[in-house]
């Protein structure tokens, strides 16, 4: 204001000129934001493709990823706004100038954190969750949570990225009365033990380690699990006291729940190229770590459909198809044939079983709209030696096929049973352009009418863990029957329904993390099939794609 109390105009002489340094800094921030956003967009497109294969939306396919993607997009917008503000005139020492400086520091710090997180994540495999708050119980029984940057290796490892600097760590250690002098006997470092055992510690690395270990032991107790804390701003070998402290923190882990601290010399090694990193992140893990194939395999409705549909048993280019199923037909042409390449190798030689609900659901689907060959295949798969197709009404059809022509789990006349089995595989071969394994153990036997209402009683008896009560409401009737029956019996369940597997136990939390989940082996195909079905009146059929060599 002027001396008379009026507003004083800001003359050009009082305005700060554009700062080339600030503009250059803002442009550098935008370049860094663009880099991470472009890479995350490549990841998003890959996630979208994987999600579409199981009729899922990319937002839900990997929990937390969409938030991470959107947060970085917002960060780029903030950086662009910051650049525009740098180009506007402002009065030296004004509030606007101070606000600009604060925003620069804030955005740069946040961006560095996101870059550290994304760099660490790109080195991982089989990610199941981005940035999640893991619930756990404190020693006094209060419920709390601890932040995890990513859950990787199909849930077997929790990774936390901390941006703590050496300077900040030294300050925190000093405030905790850290014993800087190294004792004569490293095995009797009582003063360091006091610092490490302080339940109220404010040393960020120690506090995070304790919380992560407590949560992991509560959730994974009795099973091996890994916790890894990445420290991109701390080097080993620079400060002996820090080295001693980190070594002590790592010793808090044990054989069941291991703890590793990954410092800058390891974490700053470049991640693999994006074309390698993204497939690694979306892979379903090493085959060596897949659940074991138990002598009895539990077949769900999605596998029934895959074994029944014309798509699996016909050459895609040798017939016309309904437009709605062209995606499955295209996958079969490009990546198939799926049965001999991926499904038959799992099933052959094993006794195949299912619940009544799984079989009946597929039978109802097939009867309503499927082709004659699809009806015949489901009859064969369930043990019908005389094929009647849809000569009977729907209820009679269901009752007849579900009786399974007297097939029992225990057969007294082994030779006659084997002869009947061979006849079934021969009949299935007549309806397929792909070889049917001679040791495919048909029929798929209906062994139990296990349904949702049985879950509570099985938990009471101890054949299902208590966590099944939390899983059950997340599943539809058919998936509840199949997946919880496999859990109850410890039979490996084979499914094409990867979306349902991810939903088990509140989207990975229970099935991927819980110690109870170790008793629920599931192998999910990375593809799925629908029935070909009879065309609707007036529906125009189209040519299938040519098969890949």
C-alpha positions in Angstrom: 0.0 0.0 0.0 1.1 3.6 -0.5 1.3 6.1 2.4 -2.3 7.1 1.9 -3.5 3.6 2.4 -4.2 2.9 -1.3 -3.1 -0.2 -3.2 0.3 0.3 -4.9 0.7 -1.0 -8.4 3.6 -3.4 -8.9 5.9 -1.9 -11.4 8.0 -4.0 -13.7 11.0 -2.8 -11.7 9.6 -4.5 -8.6 8.8 -7.8 -10.4 11.2 -10.7 -10.4 12.2 -11.7 -13.9 11.7 -15.2 -15.2 14.3 -17.4 -13.6 16.0 -19.6 -16.2 17.2 -21.9 -13.4 13.7 -22.4 -12.0 12.3 -23.0 -15.5 15.0 -25.5 -16.3 14.3 -27.3 -13.0 10.6 -27.4 -13.8 11.2 -28.7 -17.3 13.5 -31.4 -15.8 10.7 -32.4 -13.4 8.3 -32.7 -16.3 10.8 -34.9 -18.2 11.1 -37.2 -15.3 7.4 -37.3 -14.8 6.9 -38.1 -18.5 9.4 -41.0 -18.3 7.7 -42.7 -15.4 4.2 -42.0 -16.7 5.1 -43.4 -20.2 6.4 -46.6 -18.6 3.3 -46.9 -16.4 1.1 -46.5 -19.4 2.9 -49.4 -21.1 2.3 -51.4 -17.9 -1.4 -50.3 -17.9 -1.9 -51.5 -21.5 -0.4 -54.9 -20.6 -2.5 -55.2 -17.5 -5.6 -54.3 -19.6 -4.8 -57.1 -22.0 -4.3 -59.7 -19.2 -7.5 -58.5 -17.5 -9.6 -58.8 -20.6 -8.6 -62.5 -21.0 -10.5 -63.2 -17.7 -13.3 -60.7 -18.3 -11.9 -58.3 -15.7 -11.2 -54.6 -15.7 -7.7 -53.4 -15.5 -8.4 -51.3 -12.4 -9.2 -54.4 -10.4 -6.7 -56.9 -11.9 -3.8 -55.8 -9.8 -5.1 -54.0 -6.7 -3.4 -50.6 -6.1 -1.9 -50.3 -9.6 -4.6 -47.9 -10.9 -4.0 -45.6 -7.9 -0.2 -45.6 -8.5 -0.8 -44.9 -12.2 -3.2 -42.1 -11.5 -1.0 -40.5 -8.8 1.9 -40.2 -11.2 -0.4 -38.8 -13.9 -1.5 -36.1 -11.3 2.2 -35.5 -10.5 2.9 -34.7 -14.1 0.0 -32.2 -14.1 1.4 -30.5 -11.0 4.8 -30.2 -12.6 3.3 -28.7 -15.7 1.4 -26.2 -13.6 4.6 -25.4 -11.7 6.4 -24.6 -15.0 3.6 -22.1 -15.9 3.9 -20.4 -12.5 7.7 -20.1 -13.0 7.0 -18.0 -16.2 4.7 -15.6 -14.4 6.2 -12.4 -12.9 6.2 -12.2 -9.1 7.5 -9.7 -6.5 10.8 -10.7 -4.8 10.2 -12.0 -1.3 6.5 -12.3 -1.9 4.3 -15.1 -0.6 3.9 -16.4 -4.2 7.7 -16.8 -4.5 7.8 -18.7 -1.1 4.9 -20.9 -2.2 6.7 -21.7 -5.5 9.9 -22.7 -3.6 7.9 -24.9 -1.3 6.0 -26.6 -4.1 9.3 -27.3 -5.9 10.7 -29.1 -2.9 7.5 -31.0 -2.3 7.1 -32.2 -5.9 10.8 -33.1 -6.3 10.7 -35.1 -3.1 7.5 -37.0 -4.0 8.7 -37.7 -7.5 12.0 -39.1 -6.2 10.0 -41.4 -4.0 7.8 -42.6 -6.9 10.9 -43.1 -9.0 12.6 -45.2 -6.3 9.4 -47.3 -5.9 8.9 -47.9 -9.6 12.6 -48.7 -10.1 12.5 -51.3 -7.3 9.2 -52.8 -8.5 10.5 -53.2 -12.1 13.1 -55.6 -10.7 10.5 -57.9 -9.2 8.3 -60.8 -10.6 4.7 -61.8 -10.2 3.3 -58.7 -8.5 -0.1 -59.2 -6.8 -0.5 -55.8 -5.1 0.8 -52.2 -5.4 1.2 -50.1 -2.2 -1.0 -51.6 0.5 -1.6 -51.2 4.2 -1.2 -54.6 5.8 -3.3 -55.0 8.9 -1.8 -56.5 12.1 -2.3 -56.6 15.9 0.0 -54.6 18.2 1.4 -56.3 21.4 -1.4 -54.6 23.4 -4.1 -56.1 21.1 -4.9 -52.9 19.2 -5.4 -53.1 15.5 -2.9 -51.3 13.3 -1.4 -51.4 9.8 1.9 -51.1 8.1 2.6 -49.9 4.6 4.0 -52.2 1.9 5.2 -50.8 -1.4 4.5 -54.0 -3.3 3.6 -57.6 -2.8 5.6 -59.7 -5.2 6.6 -63.3 -6.1 2.9 -64.3 -6.0 2.6 -63.1 -2.4 5.7 -64.7 -1.0 7.5 -61.4 -0.5 6.6 -58.0 0.9 8.8 -55.1 -0.3 9.0 -51.7 1.4 10.9 -48.8 -0.2 12.1 -46.2 2.3 13.7 -42.9 1.2 15.5 -42.3 4.5 18.9 -40.6 3.9 22.0 -41.3 5.9 21.8 -37.8 7.5 18.2 -38.4 8.6 19.1 -41.9 9.9 22.1 -40.5 12.0 19.8 -37.8 13.5 17.2 -40.5 14.4 19.9 -42.7 15.9 21.3 -39.8 18.0 17.8 -39.0 19.3 17.5 -42.6 20.4 20.8 -42.4 22.4 22.5 -44.8 20.0 25.7 -46.3 21.4 28.3 -45.1 18.9 31.3 -47.0 20.4 31.6 -50.5 19.2 31.7 -53.0 22.1 34.6 -55.4 22.6 32.2 -58.3 22.3 29.8 -57.9 19.4 27.7 -60.8 20.8 27.1 -58.8 24.0 26.0 -55.4 22.7 23.5 -54.7 25.4 23.2 -51.0 24.7 22.4 -51.6 21.1 19.9 -54.3 22.1 18.1 -51.6 24.2 17.8 -49.4 21.2 16.6 -52.2 18.9 14.1 -53.5 21.5 12.5 -50.1 22.2 8.8 -50.6 21.3 8.4 -46.8 21.0 11.3 -46.3 18.6 11.1 -43.4 16.2 13.9 -44.7 14.0 12.0 -45.1 10.7 13.9 -48.2 9.4 13.7 -50.1 12.7 10.1 -49.1 13.2 9.1 -50.3 9.7 11.1 -53.6 10.2 9.4 -54.4 13.5 5.9 -53.6 12.1 6.5 -55.6 8.9 7.8 -58.6 10.8 4.9 -58.5 13.3 2.4 -58.4 10.5 4.1 -61.2 8.5 4.3 -63.5 11.6 0.7 -62.9 12.4 -0.5 -63.6 8.8 2.1 -66.2 7.7 2.9 -67.8 11.0 4.2 -71.3 10.4 5.1 -70.7 6.7 8.1 -69.2 5.1 7.9 -65.5 4.0 10.2 -62.8 3.0 10.3 -59.1 4.0 12.7 -56.8 2.0 13.3 -53.2 2.8 14.9 -51.2 0.0 17.1 -48.2 1.1 18.1 -46.3 -2.1 19.7 -43.4 -0.1 21.9 -45.3 2.3 25.2 -47.0 1.4 26.9 -49.7 3.4 30.6 -49.0 4.3 30.3 -45.3 4.7 29.5 -45.1 8.4 30.5 -48.0 10.7 27.7 -47.2 13.2 25.1 -47.4 10.4 26.5 -50.8 9.2 26.4 -52.1 12.7 22.8 -50.9 13.2 21.6 -52.4 9.9 23.2 -55.7 10.6 21.4 -55.8 14.0 18.0 -55.0 12.3 18.5 -57.8 9.8 19.0 -60.2 12.6 15.4 -59.6 13.7 14.3 -62.0 11.0 14.3 -65.7 11.3 14.0 -68.9 9.3 10.3 -68.5 8.8 10.1 -64.8 8.1 13.4 -63.5 6.7 14.3 -59.8 6.7 16.7 -58.3 4.1 17.9 -54.7 3.9 18.8 -53.7 0.4 21.0 -50.6 0.4 22.0 -48.2 -2.4 24.8 -50.2 -3.9 22.3 -52.9 -4.7 19.1 -50.9 -5.2 20.6 -48.5 -7.6 21.6 -51.2 -10.1 19.4 -50.5 -13.1 16.2 -52.5 -13.6 15.7 -54.7 -16.7 14.4 -53.1 -19.9 10.6 -52.4 -19.8 10.0 -55.2 -22.4 11.4 -57.7 -19.9 10.2 -56.0 -16.7 6.5 -55.9 -17.5 6.2 -59.6 -18.5 8.1 -60.5 -15.4 5.7 -58.5 -13.2 2.6 -60.0 -14.9 3.9 -63.6 -14.9 2.3 -66.1 -12.6 5.5 -67.3 -11.1 7.9 -70.1 -11.8 6.5 -73.5 -12.7 8.7 -75.0 -10.0 6.8 -73.0 -7.4 3.4 -74.0 -8.7 1.1 -76.0 -6.4 1.7 -79.8 -6.6 -0.5 -81.9 -8.8 -2.2 -84.1 -6.2 -3.3 -87.7 -7.2 -6.9 -86.4 -7.3 -7.5 -83.1 -9.3 -10.5 -81.0 -8.6 -12.2 -79.7 -11.8 -14.3 -76.6 -11.7 -16.9 -75.4 -14.2 -14.5 -73.3 -16.3 -12.4 -76.4 -17.0 -15.6 -78.3 -17.9 -16.4 -75.6 -20.4 -12.8 -75.6 -21.8 -13.0 -79.4 -22.3 -16.5 -79.2 -23.9 -16.5 -76.2 -26.2 -16.1 -76.5 -30.0 -13.4 -73.8 -29.8 -11.0 -76.2 -28.1 -11.7 -79.1 -30.4 -11.9 -77.5 -33.9 -9.5 -75.9 -36.3 -10.4 -72.2 -36.1 -10.0 -71.6 -39.8 -12.1 -74.6 -41.0 -15.5 -73.3 -39.9 -17.5 -70.1 -39.2 -18.0 -68.8 -35.7 -20.4 -66.5 -33.8 -18.8 -63.0 -33.6 -19.1 -62.9 -29.8 -16.6 -65.7 -29.4 -14.0 -64.5 -31.9 -11.7 -63.4 -29.1 -11.4 -67.0 -27.8 -11.2 -68.4 -31.3 -8.3 -65.9 -32.0 -6.5 -66.9 -28.8 -6.8 -70.6 -29.9 -5.4 -69.8 -33.3 -2.5 -67.6 -32.0 -1.5 -69.5 -28.8 -3.2 -72.9 -29.1 -4.1 -75.6 -29.3 -4.6 -75.0 -25.6 -5.8 -78.5 -24.6 -2.7 -80.5 -25.8 -0.3 -77.6 -25.0 -1.4 -76.7 -21.4 -4.4 -78.5 -20.0 -4.1 -82.2 -21.0 -0.5 -82.3 -19.6 -1.9 -81.3 -16.2 -4.9 -83.7 -16.2 -3.5 -86.9 -17.7 -2.8 -89.8 -15.3 -4.7 -88.1 -12.4 -8.1 -89.1 -11.0 -10.5 -86.2 -12.0 -13.2 -85.2 -9.6 -15.7 -82.4 -9.2 -18.6 -81.3 -7.1 -22.2 -81.8 -8.2 -22.6 -78.0 -8.4 -19.7 -77.6 -10.8 -21.0 -80.4 -13.1 -24.6 -79.3 -12.9 -23.8 -75.7 -13.7 -22.0 -76.7 -16.9 -24.8 -79.1 -17.9 -27.4 -76.4 -17.6 -25.3 -74.0 -19.7 -24.7 -76.7 -22.4 -28.4 -77.8 -22.5 -29.7 -74.3 -23.0 -27.9 -73.2 -26.2 -24.9 -75.4 -27.1 -24.1 -77.3 -30.3 -24.8 -81.0 -30.6 -21.1 -81.8 -30.4 -20.7 -79.8 -27.2 -23.7 -81.7 -25.6 -22.0 -85.0 -26.6 -18.7 -84.0 -25.1 -20.2 -83.1 -21.7 -22.0 -86.4 -21.7 -18.7 -88.2 -22.4 -16.8 -86.2 -19.8 -19.3 -87.3 -17.1 -19.4 -90.9 -18.1 -22.3 -91.4 -20.5 -21.6 -94.4 -22.6 -24.9 -94.1 -24.5 -25.2 -90.6 -25.9 -28.8 -89.2 -26.0 -28.1 -85.6 -26.5 -31.1 -83.4 -25.8 -33.7 -86.0 -26.6 -35.1 -85.6 -23.1 -36.4 -82.5 -21.3 -33.9 -80.5 -19.3 -34.6 -82.0 -15.9 -34.5 -85.6 -17.2 -31.2 -84.8 -19.0 -29.7 -83.4 -15.9 -30.8 -86.3 -13.7 -29.5 -88.9 -16.3 -26.1 -87.4 -16.7 -25.5 -86.6 -13.1 -26.2 -90.3 -12.2 -23.0 -91.1 -14.2 -24.2 -94.5 -15.3 -23.0 -96.2 -12.1 -19.4 -95.0 -12.2 -18.0 -95.2 -8.7 -14.7 -94.0 -7.2 -13.8 -97.6 -6.1 -14.2 -100.2 -8.9 -14.0 -103.9 -8.1 -13.7 -105.0 -11.7 -10.6 -103.1 -12.7 -10.4 -104.6 -16.2 -14.0 -103.8 -17.1 -13.6 -100.3 -15.7 -10.4 -99.7 -17.7 -12.2 -100.9 -20.8 -15.1 -98.5 -20.2 -12.6 -95.6 -19.6 -10.8 -96.3 -22.9 -14.2 -96.3 -24.7 -14.9 -92.8 -23.3 -11.6 -91.4 -24.5 -12.2 -93.0 -27.9 -15.6 -91.3 -28.1 -14.1 -88.0 -27.1 -11.4 -88.4 -29.8 -14.1 -88.7 -32.4 -15.3 -85.2 -31.5 -11.8 -83.6 -31.5 -9.2 -82.6 -34.0 -6.5 -82.8 -31.3 -5.1 -86.0 -29.9 -6.8 -87.1 -26.6 -4.2 -88.6 -24.2 -4.7 -92.3 -23.7 -4.3 -91.9 -19.9 -6.9 -89.2 -19.5 -8.9 -90.6 -16.6 -12.4 -90.2 -17.7 -15.0 -89.8 -16.5 -14.7 -86.8 -14.3 -16.4 -88.2 -11.1 -18.9 -86.3 -9.1 -17.8 -87.0 -5.6 -19.7 -84.6 -3.3 -22.6 -82.2 -3.3 -20.6 -79.6 -1.5 -22.4 -76.2 -1.2 -22.2 -72.8 0.5 -24.3 -73.9 3.4 -21.8 -76.6 4.3 -18.9 -74.2 4.9 -19.8 -73.2 8.5 -20.0 -76.9 9.6 -16.7 -77.8 7.9 -15.1 -74.9 9.8 -16.6 -76.2 13.0 -15.2 -79.6 12.3 -11.8 -78.2 11.4 -11.7 -79.4 7.8 -11.8 -75.8 6.7 -9.9 -73.0 8.4 -11.7 -70.0 10.0 -10.6 -67.7 7.2 -12.9 -69.7 4.8 -15.8 -67.8 6.5 -14.4 -64.6 5.1 -13.7 -66.1 1.7 -17.1 -67.7 1.2 -19.2 -64.5 0.8 -16.9 -63.2 -2.0 -17.7 -66.2 -4.3 -20.7 -67.1 -6.3 -22.4 -70.5 -5.7 -20.4 -72.5 -8.3 -17.0 -71.1 -7.4 -17.7 -71.5 -3.7 -18.6 -75.1 -4.2 -15.4 -75.9 -6.3 -12.8 -73.8 -4.6 -13.8 -74.5 -1.0 -14.2 -78.3 -1.8 -10.6 -78.3 -3.1 -9.5 -76.4 0.1 -11.3 -78.9 2.3 -9.9 -82.0 0.6 -6.5 -80.4 -0.2 -7.0 -81.6 -3.8 -5.3 -79.2 -6.3 -8.1 -77.3 -8.1 -7.6 -76.7 -11.8 -9.4 -73.6 -13.2 -9.5 -71.1 -16.1 -11.2 -68.6 -13.8 -8.2 -66.5 -12.7 -10.5 -63.6 -11.8 -12.2 -65.8 -9.2 -8.8 -66.9 -7.9 -7.8 -63.3 -7.4 -11.1 -62.6 -5.6 -10.6 -65.4 -3.2 -10.1 -64.0 0.2 -10.8 -60.3 -0.6 -8.6 -60.1 -3.6 -5.4 -61.9 -2.7 -5.3 -60.8 1.0 -6.6 -64.1 2.4 -5.6 -66.6 -0.3 -2.1 -65.1 -1.1 -1.1 -64.1 2.4 -2.9 -66.2 4.9 -1.2 -69.3 6.4 -4.5 -71.1 5.9 -4.2 -70.5 2.1 -1.2 -73.0 2.0 -3.9 -75.7 2.2 -5.7 -74.5 -0.8 -3.6 -75.4 -3.9 -5.0 -73.9 -7.1 -3.6 -73.8 -10.6 -5.2 -71.2 -12.8 -4.7 -71.2 -16.6 -3.8 -67.9 -18.2 -6.6 -68.4 -20.7 -10.3 -69.1 -20.6 -13.0 -70.5 -23.0 -16.7 -70.0 -23.6 -19.1 -72.3 -25.3 -19.5 -72.0 -29.1 -23.3 -72.3 -28.8 -26.0 -72.4 -31.5 -26.3 -69.2 -33.5 -29.3 -67.0 -32.7 -31.8 -66.6 -35.5 -30.5 -64.2 -38.1 -27.0 -64.1 -36.5 -24.3 -63.8 -39.2 -21.4 -66.1 -38.7 -17.8 -65.1 -39.6 -14.6 -66.8 -40.6 -12.1 -67.7 -38.0 -8.5 -66.5 -38.1 -5.8 -68.6 -39.6 -3.8 -70.6 -37.1 -0.2 -69.6 -36.3 2.5 -72.0 -37.3 
